[in-house]
Amino acid sequence: MAAANDRLGSSFVKILKDTHSSYGGYDYTFVDGDPPDNYICLICTLVSRDPHQVSCCFNIYCKSCLDKHRKKNSMNGTFSCPACRKLLDSKSYFKDGRLEREIKALKVQCTIEECDWKGAISDIKAHVMACPYRMVDCSLGCGEKICYKEVEAHLSDCPKRIVSCQYCKDEGPHDFITSSAHLDECSSYPVKCSNEGCEFTQERFWFTHHEQNCPKAIVYCEYSNLGCDKLIKREEQEKHNEESMKEHLQMAIKRVDTLQTKCAGMKCAGCSSSQVLKMNNSSSYKYGNQVWYSPSFYTSPGGYKMMLCVYANGYGRGKGTHMSCYTVLVPGEYDDVLGWPFEGEVTVELLNQNEDRNHKKLIIKYDDSTPKDCKER
């Protein structure tokens, strides 16, 4: 048992300091009653610790009490005796060895109330260090002070004892491993499906797969993109499809009709990559020096939006001799997803209405030579 106690004392607990200071006399409960008056220090009024006798009146004082009195009251190396007031110096008091042996032989009780140990003052320090009732700090850091004899029981139940998680086998303090802070993140913790009627339980790490496929999960009809707003259990999807086949078909037909109408509208809006544009009353533009702007069109479905600009009487170097044609980029519906600046070629063909059919074709290139502001959005 002594070996076990030594092990616990050195490895598992921190022994609290002795509550009895080394300054002043002995403040113990004496077994045989109050000690004789000649054992009492006249300064602290306790049984003298390391008793010293003064040469003037032969009274007894604790050495620590006398040293403190001398330090406080010394003048030119001398001080007055606390009892008779005669002047003393450092050589005027000496240790009383005989009296010290008598004092240390006095029997006292253990300072811990629950302990029934009794012994000499000379032995009490060793006893206090080994007293099974002394209070110690838990070495695991839980903050409790416990009776030394209960250390083993406490360490086996301490909230800071190191344990393994029963699910993932990670180690840590008991109060953390068993808390929601760990269990809510533990990848091996068994999770029960929350869907009504499903009793499935699986480790959290694998549970995502079940959540995505649970037959009891409430899901939207797989034809919700057509307009069916039914919420059903996943396992009832096939039954719902059979019962609602007619409604789903009607929704699909309606969707097709809508898309066809939309496509037709896009074609009418000039989404074709090839456009035929007609300039009416061209002579009025020619002689009036007016600019003709075509309806806007897209280079392709989902492409860049443009319009044709025509100077019937020419522009710049061609003024008065030629017809000048330009393409102009304008804000379009798909600009956010297109690459900029625009690069490519636009072919413009002027169709001659006369019999000789002498059509003119020109290619407008958007490349590095094109001014930057002409090819940006």
C-alpha positions as CSV (number, residue, x, y, z in Angstrom):
1,M,0.0,0.0,0.0
2,A,2.9,2.4,0.8
3,A,4.3,1.8,-2.7
4,A,0.9,2.5,-4.3
5,N,0.6,5.7,-2.3
6,D,4.1,6.9,-3.4
7,R,3.1,6.2,-7.0
8,L,-0.1,8.3,-6.7
9,G,1.7,11.0,-4.9
10,S,4.4,11.5,-7.5
11,S,2.5,10.7,-10.7
12,F,-1.1,11.5,-10.3
13,V,-1.7,14.3,-7.8
14,K,-0.1,17.6,-6.7
15,I,0.1,17.7,-2.9
16,L,-1.2,20.9,-1.4
17,K,1.2,23.0,0.6
18,D,1.4,22.6,4.4
19,T,-1.0,25.2,5.8
20,H,1.4,25.8,8.8
21,S,3.9,28.5,7.9
22,S,7.5,28.2,8.9
23,Y,7.3,31.7,10.4
24,G,6.2,31.9,14.1
25,G,5.4,29.1,16.5
26,Y,3.6,25.8,16.4
27,D,-0.1,26.2,16.1
28,Y,-1.2,22.6,16.9
29,T,-3.7,20.9,19.2
30,F,-1.6,19.3,21.9
31,V,-2.6,15.8,23.1
32,D,-1.6,16.4,26.8
33,G,-3.1,19.8,27.2
34,D,-1.5,23.2,27.1
35,P,2.4,23.2,27.1
36,P,4.3,24.9,29.9
37,D,4.6,28.7,29.8
38,N,8.4,28.6,29.3
39,Y,7.7,27.0,25.9
40,I,5.7,30.0,24.7
41,C,7.2,32.7,22.5
42,L,6.4,36.1,24.0
43,I,6.0,37.6,20.5
44,C,3.6,35.2,18.7
45,T,2.3,33.6,21.9
46,L,2.6,30.1,20.3
47,V,4.9,27.2,21.3
48,S,8.3,28.3,20.1
49,R,9.6,27.0,16.8
50,D,13.5,27.0,16.7
51,P,13.5,28.5,20.3
52,H,16.1,31.1,21.1
53,Q,16.9,32.6,24.5
54,V,17.9,36.2,25.2
55,S,20.8,36.9,27.5
56,C,19.1,39.8,29.3
57,C,16.0,38.2,30.9
58,F,16.3,34.6,29.6
59,N,12.9,34.6,27.9
60,I,12.2,32.3,25.0
61,Y,11.3,33.5,21.4
62,C,10.9,31.8,18.0
63,K,14.0,32.7,16.0
64,S,11.9,33.9,13.1
65,C,9.9,36.2,15.5
66,L,13.1,37.6,17.1
67,D,14.7,38.2,13.7
68,K,11.7,40.0,12.4
69,H,11.6,42.1,15.6
70,R,15.3,43.0,15.3
71,K,15.0,43.9,11.6
72,K,12.0,46.2,12.4
73,N,13.4,47.9,15.5
74,S,17.2,47.8,15.0
75,M,19.1,51.1,15.4
76,N,22.9,51.2,15.0
77,G,23.0,47.4,15.2
78,T,21.1,47.2,18.5
79,F,17.4,46.6,19.4
80,S,15.4,46.4,22.6
81,C,14.2,43.2,24.2
82,P,10.5,42.8,23.7
83,A,10.1,41.8,27.4
84,C,12.6,43.8,29.5
85,R,13.5,46.5,27.0
86,K,17.2,46.1,27.5
87,L,19.4,46.7,24.4
88,L,20.5,43.6,22.5
89,D,22.5,42.8,19.4
90,S,22.8,39.8,17.2
91,K,25.1,38.1,19.7
92,S,22.7,38.6,22.6
93,Y,20.4,35.6,21.9
94,F,21.2,32.0,21.2
95,K,19.5,28.7,20.3
96,D,18.2,26.7,23.2
97,G,18.8,23.1,22.0
98,R,17.6,21.4,25.2
99,L,14.3,23.2,25.0
100,E,13.9,22.5,21.3
101,R,14.2,18.8,21.9
102,E,11.5,19.0,24.6
103,I,9.2,20.9,22.4
104,K,9.6,18.6,19.4
105,A,8.8,15.7,21.7
106,L,5.4,17.1,22.5
107,K,2.5,15.1,21.1
108,V,0.1,16.8,18.8
109,Q,-2.9,15.8,16.7
110,C,-3.0,15.8,12.9
111,T,-4.1,19.2,11.6
112,I,-6.8,17.5,9.4
113,E,-10.0,17.0,11.5
114,E,-11.0,13.7,10.0
115,C,-7.6,12.1,10.8
116,D,-7.0,10.5,14.3
117,W,-3.2,10.4,14.0
118,K,-1.3,11.6,17.1
119,G,2.5,12.0,17.3
120,A,5.5,14.1,18.1
121,I,5.9,17.5,16.5
122,S,9.1,16.2,15.0
123,D,7.0,13.6,13.1
124,I,4.1,15.7,12.0
125,K,5.6,17.1,8.8
126,A,6.3,13.6,7.5
127,H,2.8,12.5,8.5
128,V,1.1,15.5,6.7
129,M,2.9,14.5,3.5
130,A,1.4,11.0,3.7
131,C,-1.8,11.7,5.5
132,P,-4.6,9.9,3.7
133,Y,-7.0,12.7,4.6
134,R,-5.0,15.6,3.1
135,M,-6.6,17.5,0.2
136,V,-4.9,17.3,-3.2
137,D,-5.4,18.8,-6.6
138,C,-6.5,16.5,-9.4
139,S,-3.6,16.1,-11.8
140,L,-5.9,15.7,-14.8
141,G,-7.0,19.3,-14.5
142,C,-10.7,19.0,-13.6
143,G,-10.2,21.6,-10.9
144,E,-11.5,19.5,-8.0
145,K,-9.7,19.1,-4.7
146,I,-10.0,15.6,-3.3
147,C,-9.1,13.6,-0.2
148,Y,-5.8,11.7,-0.9
149,K,-7.3,8.4,0.0
150,E,-10.0,8.8,-2.6
151,V,-7.6,9.7,-5.5
152,E,-7.8,6.3,-7.2
153,A,-11.6,6.3,-7.1
154,H,-11.6,9.9,-8.5
155,L,-9.2,9.3,-11.3
156,S,-11.3,6.4,-12.5
157,D,-14.4,8.7,-12.7
158,C,-12.8,12.1,-13.4
159,P,-14.5,14.0,-16.3
160,K,-11.0,14.7,-17.7
161,R,-9.9,11.1,-17.7
162,I,-8.7,9.9,-21.2
163,V,-11.2,7.5,-22.9
164,S,-11.8,6.2,-26.4
165,C,-15.0,7.0,-28.3
166,Q,-17.1,3.8,-28.5
167,Y,-17.8,4.7,-32.2
168,C,-14.8,6.1,-33.9
169,K,-12.2,5.1,-31.3
170,D,-10.7,8.6,-31.1
171,E,-9.2,9.4,-27.7
172,G,-9.8,12.5,-25.6
173,P,-11.1,13.7,-22.2
174,H,-14.3,11.9,-21.1
175,D,-16.3,15.1,-20.9
176,F,-15.5,16.0,-24.5
177,I,-15.7,12.5,-26.1
178,T,-19.2,12.0,-24.6
179,S,-20.4,15.6,-25.4
180,S,-22.5,16.7,-28.4
181,A,-19.5,18.7,-29.6
182,H,-17.8,15.4,-30.5
183,L,-20.8,13.1,-31.2
184,D,-22.4,15.6,-33.6
185,E,-19.2,15.4,-35.7
186,C,-18.2,11.8,-35.1
187,S,-18.1,10.1,-38.5
188,S,-18.9,6.7,-37.0
189,Y,-21.8,7.8,-34.8
190,P,-25.0,5.8,-35.8
191,V,-27.5,8.2,-37.3
192,K,-31.2,7.2,-37.6
193,C,-33.1,8.3,-40.7
194,S,-35.5,11.1,-39.9
195,N,-38.0,10.2,-42.6
196,E,-41.3,9.0,-41.2
197,G,-41.7,5.2,-41.4
198,C,-38.0,4.6,-42.1
199,E,-36.1,2.7,-39.4
200,F,-32.7,2.7,-41.2
201,T,-29.6,3.5,-39.0
202,Q,-26.1,3.8,-40.3
203,E,-22.8,5.5,-39.5
204,R,-22.8,9.2,-40.2
205,F,-19.9,8.8,-42.8
206,W,-22.1,6.6,-45.0
207,F,-25.5,8.1,-44.2
208,T,-25.5,10.7,-47.0
209,H,-25.9,8.0,-49.6
210,H,-29.1,6.8,-47.8
211,E,-30.5,10.3,-47.5
212,Q,-30.2,10.7,-51.3
213,N,-32.0,7.4,-51.9
214,C,-34.3,6.8,-48.9
215,P,-37.6,5.3,-50.3
216,K,-39.5,7.1,-47.5
217,A,-38.1,10.6,-48.4
218,I,-40.7,13.2,-49.5
219,V,-39.6,14.4,-53.0
220,Y,-41.0,16.4,-55.9
221,C,-42.6,14.5,-58.8
222,E,-39.9,13.8,-61.4
223,Y,-42.1,15.7,-63.8
224,S,-42.0,18.9,-61.7
225,N,-40.1,20.6,-64.6
226,L,-43.3,20.2,-66.7
227,G,-45.5,21.7,-63.9
228,C,-46.5,18.8,-61.7
229,D,-46.3,20.1,-58.1
230,K,-47.1,16.9,-56.2
231,L,-44.9,15.9,-53.2
232,I,-44.7,12.2,-52.8
233,K,-42.6,9.5,-51.1
234,R,-39.8,8.4,-53.4
235,E,-41.1,4.8,-53.3
236,E,-44.5,5.9,-54.6
237,Q,-43.1,7.8,-57.6
238,E,-43.8,4.9,-60.1
239,K,-47.3,4.5,-58.8
240,H,-47.9,8.3,-59.1
241,N,-46.6,8.3,-62.7
242,E,-49.0,5.5,-63.6
243,E,-52.0,7.3,-62.0
244,S,-51.0,10.7,-63.4
245,M,-49.9,9.6,-66.9
246,K,-52.6,11.6,-68.7
247,E,-51.9,14.8,-66.7
248,H,-48.2,14.4,-67.3
249,L,-48.7,13.9,-71.0
250,Q,-50.9,17.0,-71.2
251,M,-48.2,19.0,-69.4
252,A,-45.6,17.7,-71.8
253,I,-47.7,18.7,-74.9
254,K,-48.2,22.1,-73.4
255,R,-44.5,22.5,-72.8
256,V,-43.7,21.5,-76.4
257,D,-46.3,24.0,-77.7
258,T,-44.7,26.7,-75.6
259,L,-41.2,25.9,-76.9
260,Q,-42.4,25.8,-80.5
261,T,-44.0,29.2,-80.0
262,K,-40.8,30.5,-78.4
263,C,-38.6,29.1,-81.2
264,A,-40.9,30.7,-83.8
265,G,-40.6,34.0,-82.0
266,M,-36.8,33.8,-81.9
267,K,-36.7,33.2,-85.7
268,C,-38.9,36.2,-86.2
269,A,-36.7,38.2,-83.9
270,G,-33.8,37.7,-86.3
271,C,-31.9,34.8,-84.6
272,S,-30.9,33.3,-87.9
273,S,-27.2,33.7,-88.9
274,S,-28.4,34.7,-92.4
275,Q,-30.6,37.8,-92.8
276,V,-32.4,39.4,-95.8
277,L,-32.9,43.1,-95.1
278,K,-34.8,45.4,-97.4
279,M,-34.2,49.1,-97.6
280,N,-37.4,50.8,-98.9
281,N,-37.3,54.3,-100.5
282,S,-33.6,54.2,-100.9
283,S,-33.7,57.3,-103.1
284,S,-35.1,59.4,-100.3
285,Y,-32.1,58.4,-98.1
286,K,-29.7,59.1,-100.9
287,Y,-30.8,62.6,-101.8
288,G,-31.7,63.5,-98.2
289,N,-28.3,62.4,-96.9
290,Q,-30.1,60.3,-94.3
291,V,-28.8,57.2,-92.5
292,W,-30.8,54.0,-92.7
293,Y,-30.6,51.5,-89.8
294,S,-31.9,48.0,-90.3
295,P,-33.9,46.0,-87.7
296,S,-31.5,44.4,-85.2
297,F,-30.6,40.7,-85.7
298,Y,-28.4,38.0,-84.0
299,T,-25.3,36.5,-85.6
300,S,-26.6,33.1,-84.5
301,P,-29.0,31.7,-82.0
302,G,-27.6,32.9,-78.6
303,G,-25.0,35.0,-80.4
304,Y,-24.1,38.7,-80.8
305,K,-26.7,41.3,-81.6
306,M,-26.1,43.6,-84.5
307,M,-27.7,46.1,-86.9
308,L,-26.8,47.3,-90.4
309,C,-26.1,51.0,-90.9
310,V,-26.3,52.3,-94.6
311,Y,-25.2,55.7,-95.9
312,A,-27.0,55.6,-99.3
313,N,-25.0,58.6,-100.5
314,G,-21.8,57.4,-99.1
315,Y,-19.7,58.3,-96.1
316,G,-16.1,59.6,-95.7
317,R,-14.1,58.9,-98.8
318,G,-17.1,57.2,-100.5
319,K,-19.4,60.2,-100.1
320,G,-21.2,61.1,-103.4
321,T,-19.7,58.1,-105.3
322,H,-20.5,55.0,-103.3
323,M,-23.0,53.5,-100.9
324,S,-21.3,52.9,-97.5
325,C,-22.4,50.0,-95.3
326,Y,-21.4,49.4,-91.7
327,T,-22.3,46.7,-89.0
328,V,-22.9,47.9,-85.5
329,L,-22.8,45.8,-82.3
330,V,-25.8,46.6,-80.0
331,P,-26.7,45.3,-76.5
332,G,-28.1,41.8,-76.7
333,E,-29.8,39.2,-74.5
334,Y,-26.7,36.9,-74.3
335,D,-23.9,39.4,-73.9
336,D,-23.1,38.2,-70.3
337,V,-22.1,34.7,-71.6
338,L,-20.3,35.7,-74.8
339,G,-16.6,36.4,-75.3
340,W,-15.4,39.9,-75.7
341,P,-14.1,41.7,-77.7
342,F,-16.0,40.3,-80.6
343,E,-13.8,38.8,-83.3
344,G,-15.0,37.4,-86.6
345,E,-16.3,38.3,-90.1
346,V,-19.6,39.6,-91.3
347,T,-20.5,39.2,-94.9
348,V,-22.8,41.8,-96.5
349,E,-24.2,41.3,-100.0
350,L,-26.0,44.1,-101.8
351,L,-28.6,42.5,-104.1
352,N,-29.0,44.3,-107.5
353,Q,-32.6,44.4,-108.5
354,N,-31.8,45.0,-112.2
355,E,-31.7,42.3,-114.9
356,D,-27.9,42.1,-114.9
357,R,-28.0,40.9,-111.3
358,N,-24.6,42.5,-110.6
359,H,-24.6,41.8,-106.9
360,K,-21.9,43.2,-104.7
361,K,-20.4,41.3,-101.7
362,L,-18.1,42.7,-99.0
363,I,-16.6,41.2,-95.9
364,I,-16.4,43.3,-92.7
365,K,-13.7,41.9,-90.5
366,Y,-13.5,42.4,-86.7
367,D,-9.8,41.9,-85.9
368,D,-6.8,43.7,-84.3
369,S,-7.1,46.6,-86.7
370,T,-10.7,47.2,-85.7
371,P,-11.0,50.1,-83.2
372,K,-11.5,48.7,-79.7
373,D,-14.8,50.5,-79.0
374,C,-16.3,49.1,-82.2
375,K,-16.0,45.5,-81.0
376,E,-16.7,45.8,-77.2
377,R,-20.1,45.3,-75.7
